[in-house]
Amino acid sequence: MNSKVWESSACLWLFAALFGLFGHIAPLQAEEAETEKLQSAELQPEESKKPQYPETIAVLQMLYGGEVRARYRYLEFAKVAKADGHENIAYLFKAIAHSEAVHEKNFSRILESLGTKAATVDLSSIKIETTKENLKYATEVELSEIDTEYPRYIHRVSPEKHLVALEYINYAWEAERQHRELIKEIQSGTGMFFSMLLEHFRKNDSTYYVNQNCGATVTELPLDRCPICHKPLDTYIVVPAP
């Protein structure tokens, strides 16, 4: 083989080798880009798992826990009052428990819509006393929730502007104000005039109605719509007497 033919063959071989090497670069780059894309897609759900309304969720969890405990506590208060022969006081406690159950359901539903389950609530620390002590506790808790806790919760969640959560927290606050009116007379009767208070409850029978949307609690139905959530009257139910 002469030198020209050899040189020509060598050049062709070298060209083929270079083509084989660099011709694979584009597919390799495409493969790497696809791999990076898949890895990015795998990481993306982790980012999306971060709650969009962290403060709202935290407050709803606290409120939910409070409502679960309140419902349980008032039902137990009702049992004690009934066992002691105080049927009307037992009925008041049961009505408040029904209202708290509505709030509990609402907060759980909103948490679920935000992709979060309502936390399990420990009820073991709840203490049930005599009817007199239970009335005193109910008064202090209701007034405390109205005057301090709810305004603080609303202040915390307002910047995140979750309108449904704000709406139902306000509903709960308004219902607690109604509870305050229902038990206001108890505040002065849990001391030395307790026997007079019991006599008052024995002589004054009431019927309690609870709105199943907002927890409004009344002894007389409004003329048209619920004054809190403005739903029609058929959203109220009569609380069965204990």
JOPEJO-V657214 format. One record per residue. N is the residue number from 1. PHI is phi in degrees with one decimal (999 if undefined). PSI is psi in whole degrees, -180 to 180 (none if undefined). BURIAL is b if it has 24 or more other ideal C-beta (glycine too) atoms within 12 Angstrom, else e. Layout:
BEGIN
n,phi,psi,burial
N,PHI,PSI,BURIAL
N,PHI,PSI,BURIAL
END
This chain:
BEGIN
n,phi,psi,burial
1,999,128,e
2,-74.0,168,e
3,-65.9,-34,e
4,-67.5,-42,e
5,-65.5,-41,e
6,-62.7,-44,e
7,-64.2,-39,e
8,-65.6,-42,e
9,-65.5,-39,e
10,-63.5,-41,e
11,-64.6,-43,e
12,-62.3,-40,e
13,-64.9,-43,e
14,-64.6,-42,e
15,-62.6,-43,e
16,-63.7,-40,e
17,-64.5,-44,e
18,-63.9,-40,e
19,-64.1,-40,e
20,-63.6,-35,e
21,-74.1,-56,e
22,-80.0,-20,e
23,-67.6,-20,e
24,-89.3,-6,e
25,-65.5,-47,e
26,-60.1,-48,e
27,-60.8,-38,e
28,-63.8,-42,e
29,-63.2,-41,e
30,-63.9,-39,e
31,-65.1,-42,e
32,-64.3,-41,e
33,-63.3,-40,e
34,-65.6,-40,e
35,-62.2,-45,e
36,-62.4,-38,e
37,-64.1,-43,e
38,-65.3,-41,e
39,-63.3,-40,e
40,-63.9,-41,e
41,-64.6,-35,e
42,-68.9,-34,e
43,-77.8,-27,e
44,-59.2,-44,e
45,-58.8,-34,e
46,-61.2,-40,e
47,-66.5,-40,e
48,-70.3,-16,e
49,-73.3,-17,e
50,-64.2,129,e
51,-62.6,138,e
52,-77.7,-25,e
53,-126.4,68,b
54,-62.0,-42,e
55,-70.8,-39,b
56,-62.7,-44,b
57,-62.7,-43,b
58,-62.1,-44,e
59,-67.9,-42,b
60,-62.2,-37,b
61,-62.9,-44,b
62,-64.4,-44,b
63,-65.6,-41,b
64,-59.7,-48,b
65,-59.3,-41,b
66,-63.6,-40,b
67,-69.4,-40,b
68,-61.1,-46,b
69,-65.8,-41,b
70,-64.4,-44,b
71,-59.3,-47,b
72,-62.0,-46,b
73,-62.0,-45,b
74,-69.7,-33,b
75,-65.6,-39,b
76,-68.3,-39,b
77,-58.2,-42,b
78,-62.8,-41,b
79,-61.9,-43,e
80,-65.0,-45,b
81,-62.3,-42,b
82,-64.7,-42,e
83,-62.9,-31,e
84,-83.6,-2,b
85,88.8,11,e
86,-99.0,75,b
87,-61.1,-43,b
88,-70.2,-36,b
89,-68.1,-39,b
90,-60.4,-39,b
91,-65.4,-42,b
92,-60.0,-47,b
93,-61.0,-41,b
94,-65.5,-39,b
95,-63.0,-43,b
96,-64.4,-39,b
97,-61.1,-40,b
98,-62.9,-40,b
99,-64.7,-44,b
100,-62.0,-34,b
101,-64.7,-36,b
102,-64.2,-45,b
103,-63.4,-42,b
104,-56.3,-48,b
105,-63.0,-42,b
106,-64.1,-45,b
107,-67.2,-37,b
108,-64.0,-42,b
109,-64.1,-41,e
110,-68.5,-41,b
111,-59.2,-42,b
112,-63.9,-39,e
113,-65.6,-22,e
114,-93.0,9,b
115,79.4,21,e
116,-128.2,136,b
117,-86.1,143,e
118,-64.1,138,b
119,-70.8,152,e
120,-69.7,136,e
121,-108.8,128,b
122,-85.1,122,e
123,-105.7,4,e
124,-68.4,-24,e
125,-86.6,-5,e
126,-74.0,129,e
127,-109.6,136,e
128,-112.3,127,e
129,-112.0,-155,e
130,-73.9,166,e
131,-59.1,-40,b
132,-61.3,-48,b
133,-68.3,-36,e
134,-65.5,-38,b
135,-63.9,-43,b
136,-62.6,-44,b
137,-62.9,-44,b
138,-58.8,-41,b
139,-63.5,-48,b
140,-65.9,-40,e
141,-69.0,-46,b
142,-60.0,-46,b
143,-67.1,-36,e
144,-65.7,-43,e
145,-60.6,-41,b
146,-70.4,-44,b
147,-83.9,-23,e
148,-128.0,-52,e
149,-69.7,-51,b
150,-62.8,-44,b
151,-59.2,-37,e
152,-67.8,-41,e
153,-63.3,-45,b
154,-62.8,-39,b
155,-62.1,-37,e
156,-70.9,-41,b
157,-88.3,-18,b
158,-55.1,-43,e
159,-60.1,-27,e
160,-82.0,-15,b
161,57.3,40,e
162,-84.2,101,b
163,-65.8,-37,e
164,-66.7,-44,e
165,-61.0,-46,b
166,-59.7,-42,b
167,-61.1,-47,b
168,-79.2,-25,b
169,-67.1,-42,b
170,-64.9,-38,b
171,-58.2,-46,b
172,-62.0,-41,b
173,-62.0,-44,b
174,-64.5,-38,b
175,-65.8,-38,b
176,-63.3,-34,b
177,-63.5,-37,b
178,-66.1,-39,b
179,-60.1,-38,b
180,-60.0,-42,b
181,-65.9,-36,e
182,-68.3,-31,b
183,-110.4,6,b
184,-55.6,-42,e
185,-66.9,-19,e
186,-68.9,-32,b
187,-55.3,-38,e
188,-90.9,-2,e
189,-110.2,2,b
190,-89.5,2,b
191,-103.7,-125,e
192,-71.4,-16,e
193,-101.9,25,e
194,-61.3,-39,b
195,-63.1,-36,e
196,-66.9,-38,e
197,-62.7,-45,b
198,-61.5,-40,b
199,-63.6,-38,e
200,-61.5,-45,e
201,-67.2,-33,b
202,-67.3,-33,e
203,-87.9,-16,e
204,-118.7,97,e
205,-79.6,143,e
206,-133.2,158,b
207,-116.7,131,e
208,-107.7,137,b
209,-121.0,137,b
210,-125.5,129,b
211,-75.9,130,b
212,-81.6,-2,b
213,-98.7,-42,b
214,-119.9,-11,b
215,85.8,8,b
216,-53.8,137,b
217,-126.2,118,b
218,-138.1,162,b
219,-102.5,-10,b
220,-137.0,134,e
221,-68.8,143,e
222,-66.0,164,e
223,-68.8,-36,e
224,-125.9,-80,e
225,-119.1,166,e
226,-61.4,130,b
227,-69.4,-14,e
228,-95.1,-58,b
229,-104.3,-6,b
230,65.6,22,e
231,-81.4,159,e
232,-65.4,167,e
233,-64.3,-23,e
234,-72.6,-1,e
235,-86.9,-4,e
236,-90.7,147,b
237,-127.0,154,b
238,-82.4,128,e
239,-75.7,123,b
240,-63.5,140,e
241,-66.8,146,e
242,-69.1,none,b
END
